[in-house]
């Protein structure tokens, strides 16, 4: 069975994992813990714990339990009071951190409870804030929300203090057959992994190819007017010695009415596949019709995207197993 290490956070990661869990692969998911918004931000500040929101979403996407249990975890308190806007999954994770001693062990317990196939690991056990260093080197931006809104003024991302990844994450990267960066917020869900030296060093020491599932639409303030090659350029910059080897991109035309709706209501545009510039980065392109419309929103088709990844793994395995003949005599 192939070992996959998937980096990400938020809805894009959850969507990808809901497809991958249908295939015979061993998935280790590493999740950012620097979010500071909504329920996650409140719990992080009041309880002094790492951000649990993205981990909760991922656990639900990978769960193999009945739908009523899923609905319970997704339930968000709506009545006025101290619990307003908190989803049950966040409250459970916060309680388990107290009971189990840290977020990693709390997540392990939830994985057993939800009958999850694979491993889910927080990027770090530390309470961290994402920091965007400004171009004037005077006014820095603290927290994911500020960073996301001020990318055009930021030259470099870092954390508010030195951050280390666990030895377990480092070992998983070195043992991986494929390293995947999921779709999602490029600067606040994906790059936060690549400002941790332990992660970058482990990737540089790994023989596994690097695959990126490119976003379908831009994110206002973060990736305005970005095409596929722009996403790769930024990722490659933070990867340092390594580059993205394979990119999965949508090649299907999205209906004009949907495009217009996204532009008018959310100021988002569709990410175009600029093949020539992508090829100049050295990345192999895996393209297909991989989008769907879910509740009026453009999403990755989880099954199709996961199938492309699994197909790549199978082709790679077949190449290793096929005998290589050098001359007629060796063919017998």
N, C-alpha and C positions, 0 to 999 in steps of 0.2 A: 504494500500500500504506500502511495506517495505521501510525503510529508510536506504540508503547506504552512507557511507562516504568513498571516494576513495582517497588515497594519491599517488602522483607520479609526473612525469614530462617526457617530451620527447615523442618519437614515441610510446613506449610501452603503455603509458597511453592513448594516442590518439586512438590507436588501440582498447583497451579494451572498451573505452567509446563509440566508434562507434558501438559496439555490444550491450552494455547495453541500449542504447537509444531506442532499438527496443522492450524492455520489460517493463511491467508496474511496474517500481520501481522508487522511488524518490532518485535521485543521487545528492549528494553534493561532488564536486571535490575540493581538496585542492592541490595547485600547488607550487612547489619550485620557488623561485625568485632570486637565487644566481648565475645563469649562467653568464659567462663573456666572451663568445666567439662570433665570427661572428657579425652579425647585432645587436644582443641583447647586446653584450658587448660594442659596439660603442655607442649605444643610452644610455645605463646605465651610461657610463662615461661622455659623452658630456652633457646629460640633467639631470644627477643626479637623475635617477628614478630607481625603482626596475626592474629586468630583466623581459621583457615582452614576450620573445620568446616562452617559453613553454605554457604560457597562450594562445597565439595566435593559436598554433597548436591544443590545446584542444578545443578552440571555434569552429574551423573548423570541427573537428571530431564530435561535437555534434550538429552542425548547421542543421536546417531544412528549407533551402532556395534553390533556383534554382542553377543549376550547374554553370551558368555564374558568379553569385555572389561569389561562392566558388573559381572559377578560378581567379577572381579579387583579393581576399584576399591572395591567394597563389602567385600571381604575384611578381616576384623579379626583380628589376631593374638591367639591364645588361650593359647599356652603362656607359662609364667612367664618373665620376662626383661624387658629394657628396652623391647621392642616390644609388650609385652602391652597389649591394648585399643586399639592404634593401627590405624585402617583405612588401607589402602594409599593411598587418595586423599589423605589428610592428609600422609602421608610424601612423596608425589610433589609436592604443592603446596609443602611446606616446602623440598624440594630445589630446585624451580624458582625460588623466591624468591632463593636463593643464585645460581643460574645466570643468571637474567634481571634481577636487580637490585631487583625490587619485586613486590608481589602482583598489581598490575594486569597487568604483562607476563607473569607466571606464569600468570594466568588466561586471557589471550589465547592463549597457547601451548596450554593445555589445551583451549580451545574449538576450535582448529584440529585438534588430535589427535582430538577426539571428534566432529568434523563437526557442530558446533553452529550452528544458524541463529539469529542474533541476537547481542547483546552482553551480556556479564556483567562488572560492575564492582564492586569493593569500595567501600564508602561512603567509606573513607579509607585511606591508606597507613600511618597512624600506629598505634602500639600504644596502645590506649585502654582505659580501664576505665569502665564505667557507674557513676554515683554517684547514690544516692537521698538527697536532703536530708530530714532528719527534722523532724517537727513541732516538736520542742523546740529545733531549730537547734543541737544539741550533738552528737548521735550520728548520724553519717551512715553509709550502708550502701554498701560498695564491692563491685563486681562483680555480674554478672547474677544469680548464685545468691542472694546476699544481698538484692538488690533484689526479686527475684521472691518471696521469702519474707516480705518486710516492707512490701508496698505500703500496707497500712493505716496504717503509721507515716510514710509518705513524702508530702511536699507537692510536691516538684518533682524532676525528673530532670535530670541534666547529666553531662558527662564530667569526668574528672579533670584535663583541661586543654583549652584551646581547640582545636577540631577544624575543619578545612576540607575541603570536598569539591573534587574536581578540576574544572577548567573543562569537561572532557568531560561530566561528569555534569550540570553546570549547563546546558550547551548542549542536551543531550538533553531535559531537562525543558522548556526553552523551545520546542523544536521538536515536542513531543509532541502527538498528537491525543487522547490519553487518559492520565491518570495513575491508577495503580491501587495501592491498599494491599491486600496479600494477607491472607488469614486467617493466624493464628499468634499467638504470645504478644504480647498488646497492648502490655505495658509493656517487654518485653525484646527483641522482634523488630521491632515497628512503630514505636513512639515514638522509639527511638534515632535514627531518621532525622530526626525533627522537632525535635531539640534541636541541630541543626547549622544555624546561621544561613544558610549558603550555600544549603542545600536549601529552607528555608522561603521565603527571598527569591526564589528561582528559581520556586517554585510560585506565589507571589503575582504574578509577572510573566508567568506562562504563561496562555494563553487556554484550555488544555485542561480539560475537566471532570474532576472527581476522583471515582473509583469505589472503594468499599470492599467487599471480599468478607468478610462477617461470619462470625465463628467459629460453629461448630455447638454446641460445648459450652464451659462455663466452665473456667477454669484455677484450681485451688485456690491461695489466697493472693493471686492477682492480680485475678481478675474474678468472685469468688464472687457468685452471684445476679444477675449482669449479664444484662439483656435486650439486644436489638439497639440500642435507643435509648441505652443506657448506653455502649456501645462508641462510638457516634457522638458522644456528648457529650464524651468524653475526647479523641477524635481532633480534634474541632473546636476544643477548647481549645488544643491544641498547634499546630494549623494557623494560628491567630491570625486573619489577615484573610480567609482562604478558609474554606469549609465543604465537607463532603462533599456532592457533587451527586447521586450514585446509590449505593444500597446493594443488594447482592445478598444475599438471605436465604432460608433454607430455610422452606418453609411446609407441609412434610409431617410427619405425625405419626410420631414414632419409637416403636417398639414398647416397651411398658411394661417388659418383661423386660430390654431393652437399657438403658433408663434406670436401672432399679434396679441393674443390674450396675455401671454407671458410678458411681453414687452410693455403693454399698457398697465397691467395690474401689479407686476413685480419687478419691472425694469430688467428682465433677464432675456438674453438672446441664446439661440441654439449654438452649441460649439461645433464648428465646421471641421471636417477632416481635410486638412491641407496636406495631401499625400507627399508632395515633393519636399516640403520643409520637414515633414516627419522623417522621411527617408534619409535626409541629410544628418539627422541625429544618430542614425545607425540602428534605430529601432525597427523591428519587424512589425508589420501591421496585421492584426487580425480584425477584419471588419465584417459587419453583418447588420441586419435589421434587429437591433437589440433593445429597442425602446417599446414601452407600452404606456397607455394613458390610464392612470389609476386615480379615481375620484377627481378627475379634471387636471391631474398633475402628470408631467412627463417623468417617468421612472424607467430604470433599467428593467428589462424583462429578466427576472432572477434566474429562471430556468435556462433560458438561452445563453445568458452570460456565463453561468456556471458550466454549461455544456461546452462552450468554447474553451474554457480553461481545462476541463477534463480531456477534451479532444487533443489539446496541445500536449498534455502529459502523456497520453497514450501514444501519440506520434513520436514523442521523445523516447519513450520506453522501447518502441518498436525499432527505432534507429540503433539503440544500444544492443538489441537482441539480434539484429540482422547480421549474418556473417559478412565480412568484408574480404573479397577476393582480389588478389593483386595480379594474378596471371592465369593463363589457361591451365597450367600444370596444377596449380593449387586447387582448381575446381574439381580435379579428379576425373 
